[in-house]
């Protein structure tokens, strides 16, 4: 099947499952679509025990999709720009330092903690895996997924200060997390080579700082272009060009495209820029267009995540490791947030139980699965893919369905 055929099937399934969710389940779109797709795939597997025609067709479809490339190189830039475009810039400016620390130091600490705990967990259940591969798993599972977080928090009713911290962290920490993952991946791929600290620092700095600088430049150019004309159709096209052209430049120069798109989106979505560069009709069309892009790509993404169950190699040990890893990953996130929150709550007013809420509200999603799919067989790809999938499913469905009552209960609870 060609790319057009694959895209058509995915969009038809997304529309069908989206209709079922809105008509009957009435769940947040990310949760509803993922749940319906998993149930649909399980039914296909059950039918396949008697007639495997549909099962083989679905396996053929999912095997033709390069999930990692589709998400990380194509969809992610659009989704992050759309998310940043509608983020409260003024609130984020006030919370910039805790968000920055959560997205950098928090990811690094969580990566190490998850790596250590996973190493001893696997040893305990009799699976021998080198520590560097456990650290690699820590890097891919530590970043929270802005796509899942943004979709669910919109309906959770979190206090604005808290929502800004969670959303701001998730927008930036996936870019940092991908860089950390690629750095550890480079070390794991050549275990015999000497580790050059300078080279690692250079790679990290180039990706992160370079990505943010590129985003600032793209945002400024976009602002100037929008300000110089008043034609909503062309102005919408300019924002699309910013994302697509900016992503190409980031990949060509080996910079972080996610961080570039987040930075550009925050600048273009800033109230000051909106008021000086966009007419009311332009602002409406830009917002509506990117909201539609956000919803469309989200629906396709979570249908693909649900269908990925077909590529997993389930075994009792792998499933057991995944189930035990769920609380270990949550514990690691709680610890990684504890020190920054203690430090900043003296200077900034924090909502009660911020650590607990951010731990439970820090959802994992497609980015973790895409990174797990990029592992080689030598890095125990099948094992870590099953563990990652179990964590993501629990995160999206379990945490996603309960994050609203948890936020309402804890944020209003007296100390």
C-alpha positions as CSV (number, residue, x, y, z in Angstrom):
1,X,0.0,0.0,0.0
2,X,1.3,3.5,-0.9
3,X,1.6,6.4,1.5
4,X,-1.7,7.9,0.3
5,X,-3.5,4.6,0.9
6,X,-2.0,4.3,4.4
7,X,-2.9,7.9,5.3
8,X,-6.4,7.3,4.0
9,X,-7.0,4.2,6.1
10,X,-5.6,5.9,9.2
11,X,-7.9,9.0,8.8
12,X,-11.0,6.9,8.0
13,X,-10.3,4.8,11.2
14,X,-9.7,8.0,13.2
15,X,-13.0,9.5,12.0
16,X,-14.9,6.3,12.8
17,X,-13.3,5.8,16.2
18,X,-13.7,9.6,16.9
19,X,-17.4,9.4,16.1
20,X,-17.9,6.4,18.4
21,X,-16.0,8.2,21.2
22,X,-18.1,11.4,20.9
23,X,-21.4,9.6,20.4
24,X,-21.1,6.9,23.1
25,X,-18.0,7.1,25.3
26,X,-17.6,10.9,25.6
27,X,-14.0,10.5,26.8
28,X,-11.1,13.0,26.1
29,X,-10.1,12.3,22.5
30,X,-6.7,10.9,23.2
31,X,-8.0,8.4,25.8
32,X,-11.1,7.5,23.8
33,X,-9.3,6.9,20.5
34,X,-6.5,4.8,22.1
35,X,-9.0,2.7,24.1
36,X,-11.2,2.1,21.1
37,X,-8.3,1.2,18.8
38,X,-6.9,-1.3,21.4
39,X,-10.3,-3.0,21.7
40,X,-10.6,-3.0,17.9
41,X,-7.2,-4.6,17.5
42,X,-7.9,-7.2,20.2
43,X,-11.1,-8.1,18.5
44,X,-9.2,-8.5,15.2
45,X,-6.7,-10.8,16.9
46,X,-9.6,-12.9,18.3
47,X,-11.2,-13.1,14.9
48,X,-7.8,-14.0,13.5
49,X,-7.9,-17.3,15.4
50,X,-10.6,-18.4,13.0
51,X,-10.0,-16.3,9.9
52,X,-6.8,-14.3,9.8
53,X,-7.6,-12.2,6.7
54,X,-8.3,-9.0,8.6
55,X,-5.4,-9.6,11.1
56,X,-2.9,-10.0,8.3
57,X,-4.1,-6.9,6.6
58,X,-3.8,-4.8,9.8
59,X,-0.3,-6.3,10.5
60,X,0.7,-5.4,7.0
61,X,-0.6,-1.8,7.4
62,X,1.1,-1.2,10.7
63,X,4.4,-2.8,9.5
64,X,4.5,-0.3,6.6
65,X,4.4,2.7,9.0
66,X,7.7,4.0,10.2
67,X,6.3,5.2,13.5
68,X,9.5,6.8,14.7
69,X,10.0,8.9,11.4
70,X,6.3,9.8,11.1
71,X,6.1,11.1,14.7
72,X,9.5,12.5,15.4
73,X,10.4,14.0,12.0
74,X,6.9,15.0,10.7
75,X,4.0,15.2,13.2
76,X,5.9,16.4,16.3
77,X,6.9,19.8,14.9
78,X,3.3,20.5,14.0
79,X,1.9,19.4,17.3
80,X,4.4,21.3,19.4
81,X,4.0,24.5,17.4
82,X,0.2,24.2,17.8
83,X,0.5,23.5,21.5
84,X,2.9,26.4,22.1
85,X,0.8,28.8,20.0
86,X,-2.0,28.4,22.6
87,X,0.1,28.4,25.7
88,X,-0.2,31.4,28.1
89,X,3.1,33.2,27.4
90,X,2.8,35.6,30.3
91,X,2.2,32.8,32.8
92,X,5.1,30.8,31.3
93,X,7.4,33.8,31.6
94,X,6.6,34.0,35.4
95,X,7.2,30.2,35.8
96,X,10.2,30.1,33.4
97,X,12.8,29.0,35.9
98,X,11.0,26.1,37.5
99,X,9.9,25.0,34.0
100,X,13.5,25.2,32.7
101,X,14.8,23.1,35.7
102,X,12.0,20.6,35.4
103,X,12.7,20.1,31.7
104,X,16.5,19.8,32.1
105,X,17.7,18.7,35.5
106,X,14.4,16.8,36.1
107,X,14.8,14.8,32.9
108,X,18.5,14.0,33.7
109,X,17.7,12.9,37.3
110,X,14.7,10.9,36.2
111,X,16.8,9.2,33.5
112,X,19.4,8.1,36.0
113,X,16.8,6.9,38.6
114,X,14.7,5.0,36.1
115,X,17.9,3.4,34.7
116,X,19.1,2.2,38.1
117,X,15.8,0.9,39.3
118,X,15.1,-0.8,36.0
119,X,18.5,-2.5,36.1
120,X,17.9,-4.0,39.5
121,X,14.3,-4.9,38.6
122,X,15.4,-6.9,35.5
123,X,18.1,-8.6,37.5
124,X,15.6,-9.5,40.2
125,X,13.2,-11.2,37.7
126,X,16.1,-13.0,35.9
127,X,16.6,-10.8,32.8
128,X,20.2,-9.9,32.2
129,X,20.5,-6.4,30.6
130,X,23.5,-4.1,30.6
131,X,23.2,-1.0,32.7
132,X,23.7,1.3,29.7
133,X,20.6,-0.1,28.0
134,X,18.6,0.5,31.2
135,X,19.8,4.1,31.2
136,X,18.7,4.3,27.6
137,X,15.3,3.2,28.6
138,X,15.3,5.8,31.4
139,X,16.0,8.5,28.8
140,X,13.1,7.5,26.5
141,X,10.5,7.1,29.3
142,X,11.4,10.2,31.4
143,X,10.1,13.0,29.2
144,X,6.4,13.7,29.6
145,X,4.5,13.8,26.3
146,X,3.1,17.3,25.5
147,X,0.6,15.8,23.0
148,X,-1.1,13.7,25.7
149,X,-0.7,16.3,28.4
150,X,-2.2,19.2,26.4
151,X,-5.1,17.1,25.2
152,X,-6.1,15.9,28.6
153,X,-5.3,19.0,30.8
154,X,-7.6,21.2,28.6
155,X,-10.5,19.4,30.3
156,X,-9.0,18.8,33.7
157,X,-9.6,22.3,35.2
158,X,-6.2,22.7,36.7
159,X,-5.3,26.0,38.4
160,X,-3.5,28.2,35.8
161,X,-0.2,28.3,37.6
162,X,-0.1,24.6,37.9
163,X,-1.3,24.0,34.3
164,X,1.5,26.3,33.0
165,X,4.1,24.3,34.9
166,X,2.9,21.0,33.6
167,X,2.3,22.1,30.0
168,X,5.5,24.3,29.9
169,X,7.6,21.4,31.2
170,X,6.1,18.9,28.7
171,X,6.7,21.3,25.8
172,X,10.4,21.6,26.5
173,X,11.4,18.4,28.2
174,X,10.6,16.2,25.2
175,X,13.2,18.1,23.2
176,X,15.7,17.8,26.0
177,X,14.7,14.1,26.5
178,X,15.3,13.3,22.8
179,X,18.8,14.9,23.0
180,X,19.6,12.9,26.1
181,X,18.3,9.7,24.5
182,X,20.4,10.3,21.3
183,X,23.5,11.0,23.4
184,X,23.2,7.8,25.4
185,X,22.2,5.9,22.2
186,X,25.5,7.0,20.6
187,X,27.4,5.7,23.7
188,X,25.5,2.4,23.8
189,X,26.0,1.8,20.1
190,X,29.8,2.0,20.5
191,X,30.4,0.5,24.0
192,X,34.1,-0.1,23.3
193,X,34.8,3.5,22.3
194,X,36.2,6.0,24.8
195,X,33.5,8.4,26.1
196,X,34.5,12.0,25.1
197,X,32.8,14.3,27.6
198,X,33.6,17.3,25.4
199,X,31.8,15.7,22.4
200,X,28.8,14.9,24.5
201,X,28.6,18.5,25.9
202,X,29.0,19.9,22.4
203,X,26.2,17.6,21.0
204,X,23.9,18.6,23.9
205,X,24.6,22.3,23.6
206,X,24.3,22.3,19.8
207,X,20.9,20.5,19.8
208,X,19.4,22.4,22.8
209,X,20.8,25.9,22.5
210,X,20.9,25.8,18.7
211,X,17.3,24.7,18.6
212,X,16.1,27.5,20.9
213,X,18.1,30.1,18.9
214,X,16.7,28.8,15.6
215,X,13.2,29.1,17.2
216,X,13.8,32.7,18.3
217,X,14.9,33.6,14.7
218,X,12.0,31.8,13.1
219,X,9.5,33.4,15.5
220,X,10.9,36.9,14.9
221,X,10.9,36.5,11.1
222,X,7.3,35.1,11.2
223,X,6.3,38.1,13.4
224,X,7.8,40.6,10.9
225,X,6.1,38.9,7.9
226,X,2.7,38.8,9.6
227,X,3.0,42.4,10.7
228,X,3.8,43.6,7.2
229,X,0.6,42.3,5.5
230,X,-3.1,41.9,6.3
231,X,-4.3,38.8,4.4
232,X,-5.4,36.0,6.7
233,X,-5.0,33.3,4.0
234,X,-1.4,34.1,3.3
235,X,-0.6,34.6,7.0
236,X,-1.9,31.1,7.8
237,X,0.4,29.8,5.0
238,X,3.3,31.7,6.6
239,X,2.8,29.9,9.9
240,X,2.8,26.5,8.0
241,X,6.0,27.5,6.2
242,X,7.6,28.4,9.6
243,X,7.0,24.9,10.9
244,X,7.9,23.0,7.7
245,X,10.9,25.1,6.7
246,X,12.1,25.5,10.2
247,X,12.0,21.7,10.8
248,X,14.0,21.1,7.6
249,X,16.6,23.6,8.7
250,X,16.8,22.1,12.2
251,X,17.4,18.6,10.8
252,X,19.9,19.9,8.3
253,X,21.9,21.7,10.9
254,X,21.5,18.9,13.5
255,X,19.5,21.2,15.9
256,X,16.5,20.2,18.0
257,X,13.5,20.7,15.8
258,X,11.0,20.2,18.8
259,X,12.7,23.0,20.8
260,X,12.8,25.3,17.7
261,X,9.1,24.8,17.1
262,X,8.1,25.3,20.8
263,X,10.1,28.5,20.9
264,X,8.7,29.8,17.6
265,X,5.2,28.9,18.6
266,X,5.5,30.8,21.9
267,X,6.7,33.9,20.1
268,X,4.0,33.9,17.5
269,X,1.3,33.1,20.1
270,X,2.4,35.8,22.4
271,X,-0.4,38.3,23.1
272,X,1.9,41.3,22.2
273,X,2.7,39.8,18.8
274,X,-0.9,38.8,18.2
275,X,-2.1,42.4,18.9
276,X,0.5,44.1,16.8
277,X,0.8,41.6,13.9
278,X,-2.6,40.0,13.4
279,X,-6.0,41.4,12.7
280,X,-9.0,39.8,14.5
281,X,-9.9,37.8,11.5
282,X,-6.3,36.6,11.0
283,X,-6.0,35.6,14.7
284,X,-9.2,33.7,14.4
285,X,-8.2,31.8,11.3
286,X,-4.7,31.1,12.6
287,X,-6.1,29.7,15.9
288,X,-8.8,27.6,14.2
289,X,-6.4,26.2,11.6
290,X,-3.8,25.1,14.2
291,X,-6.6,23.7,16.5
292,X,-7.8,21.6,13.6
293,X,-4.2,20.4,12.8
294,X,-3.7,19.6,16.5
295,X,-7.0,17.5,16.7
296,X,-6.4,15.7,13.3
297,X,-2.8,14.7,14.1
298,X,-3.7,13.7,17.6
299,X,-6.5,11.4,16.4
300,X,-4.2,9.7,13.8
301,X,-1.3,9.4,16.4
302,X,-3.4,7.7,19.1
303,X,-5.0,5.3,16.5
304,X,-1.4,4.3,15.5
305,X,-0.4,3.9,19.1
306,X,-3.4,1.6,19.7
307,X,-2.4,-0.5,16.6
308,X,1.2,-0.8,17.7
309,X,0.1,-3.7,20.0
310,X,0.5,-5.9,16.9
311,X,4.3,-5.4,16.7
312,X,4.9,-6.3,20.4
313,X,6.5,-9.6,21.5
314,X,4.5,-10.4,24.6
315,X,6.0,-12.8,27.2
316,X,5.3,-13.3,30.9
317,X,8.6,-11.8,32.0
318,X,8.3,-8.8,29.7
319,X,4.7,-8.1,30.9
320,X,5.7,-8.5,34.5
321,X,8.6,-6.1,34.1
322,X,6.3,-3.6,32.5
323,X,3.7,-3.8,35.3
324,X,6.4,-3.4,38.0
325,X,8.1,-0.6,36.0
326,X,4.9,1.6,36.2
327,X,5.3,2.5,39.9
328,X,9.1,2.7,39.6
329,X,8.8,5.3,36.8
330,X,6.2,7.3,38.8
331,X,8.5,7.2,41.9
332,X,11.5,8.4,39.8
333,X,9.4,11.3,38.5
334,X,8.3,12.3,42.0
335,X,11.9,12.3,43.3
336,X,13.2,14.2,40.3
337,X,10.7,17.0,40.9
338,X,11.0,17.2,44.6
339,X,14.2,19.3,44.9
340,X,13.3,21.9,42.3
341,X,9.9,22.3,43.8
342,X,11.3,22.8,47.3
343,X,13.8,25.4,46.0
344,X,11.3,27.4,43.9
345,X,8.3,27.3,46.2
346,X,10.1,29.8,48.5
347,X,10.1,32.4,45.7
348,X,7.0,31.5,43.7
349,X,3.5,30.6,45.0
350,X,2.9,26.9,44.3
351,X,-0.4,25.1,44.4
352,X,-0.7,22.6,47.3
353,X,0.7,19.1,46.5
354,X,2.3,20.4,43.2
355,X,4.7,17.4,43.2
356,X,2.0,14.8,43.5
357,X,-0.2,16.5,40.8
358,X,2.8,16.9,38.4
359,X,3.8,13.3,39.0
360,X,0.3,12.0,38.2
361,X,-0.3,14.6,35.4
362,X,3.0,13.9,33.7
363,X,1.7,11.5,31.0
364,X,3.8,9.4,28.7
365,X,2.8,8.9,25.1
366,X,3.9,8.5,21.5
367,X,7.3,10.0,21.8
368,X,8.4,7.2,24.2
369,X,7.1,4.5,21.9
370,X,8.8,6.1,18.9
371,X,12.1,6.2,20.7
372,X,11.7,2.6,21.9
373,X,11.0,1.5,18.3
374,X,14.4,3.1,17.3
375,X,16.3,0.7,19.6
376,X,18.3,-2.1,18.0
377,X,17.8,-5.8,18.9
378,X,21.2,-5.7,20.7
379,X,19.7,-3.1,23.0
380,X,16.8,-5.5,23.9
381,X,14.3,-3.6,21.7
382,X,11.4,-6.1,22.2
383,X,11.8,-6.1,26.0
384,X,11.9,-2.3,26.3
385,X,9.1,-1.8,23.7
386,X,6.7,-4.0,25.8
387,X,7.6,-2.2,29.0
388,X,7.2,1.2,27.3
389,X,3.9,0.3,25.8
390,X,2.5,-0.9,29.2
391,X,3.6,2.3,30.8
392,X,2.1,4.5,28.0
393,X,-1.2,2.6,28.1
394,X,-1.4,3.0,31.9
395,X,-0.4,6.6,31.6
396,X,-2.9,7.6,29.0
397,X,-5.9,5.5,30.2
398,X,-5.2,5.1,33.9
399,X,-3.7,8.5,34.8
400,X,-5.5,10.3,32.0
401,X,-9.0,9.2,33.3
402,X,-8.1,10.1,36.9
403,X,-6.0,13.2,36.6
404,X,-9.0,15.6,36.7
405,X,-10.4,14.3,40.1
406,X,-6.8,14.1,41.4
407,X,-6.1,17.7,40.5
408,X,-9.4,19.0,41.9
409,X,-9.0,17.0,45.1
410,X,-5.4,17.8,45.9
411,X,-5.3,21.4,44.7
412,X,-8.2,22.3,47.0
413,X,-7.1,20.1,49.9
414,X,-5.9,21.9,53.0
415,X,-2.3,21.2,54.2
